[in-house]
Amino acid sequence: LKGVLLACIPSLGENTTAPSAAIQGSQNPNITARYVGATSYTAAGTCSSGLLLRFGVKTWQPLTHANYPAEIGVYLDTNRDGTMDYRVYTAELNGASAFAEDGRNATYVGPIGGTYTSKFYTEHGANSGVFVMSVCGEQIGLTSTDVGKIVDARFYTADNYITDDVISTISTSLTILKDRYVALDPTSGAVLDQIDLAANSTSSYTLADTGANGSTAQGLLLLNTSGGTTEALTLGINTSASPSPTCQVGRRRWRFRCDDDLWRYWWLRGFFRWYHHH
């Protein structure tokens, strides 16, 4: 595992080693993280703190349902003293008191060893490896006035059904409301919040470096939470990597080309969310 940051979200960690396939019936679920990322943006109408954070995880293998056998989470060191202060994790809604009864998955947040609460459902498409967790700043002791504050994060994936073992971890950091990389309209230079890309079409956009922000971000991460065929793309200043044969990304000024369906791309202050429209 390595904490190489590739995202404007503003941070992305990557595990480049694919896990070995588990034998069917071995009770050894394959829940290994491949990419992780985080971002924050102002949300006065949503959070009393005026701050909303999102944490994204892409596993190597898809998971049929978000509830079991996987728990996806992140520990946060908000004062950077080396001790984790808060925990964010996915779980079945009210699963602690009513196991496997509700079916919906929520994102729970709270201080280490304290009371955990949930304000948002987890974003996860059936048979998908992408999870997005949303958190209000007041749940982790932050507000929209903490611009530029660096928070250390340790993402993890765990088996919450058979062994309770932690399967993988990736450590990284994020800078509150200060993304290093942003997407620009190549003509006007305006920072873009959304892209609508039709089938069999091509568009170009510029990846801009706004300057060092205390994190080690190197680019952008796009996640598709709808369970589409291609679930993640990484866009780096010095890379042109794309795991998809039909959605291609170039260097620095990058171009999307999607040949089969309509795709919608949008991001909130740098965190790319990528939805596949059938």
Summary of the structure (lengths in Angstrom):
residues: 278
radius of gyration: 18.0
end to end distance: 34.5
largest distance: 55.9
contacts: 956
relative contact order: 0.21
helix: 1%
strand: 48%
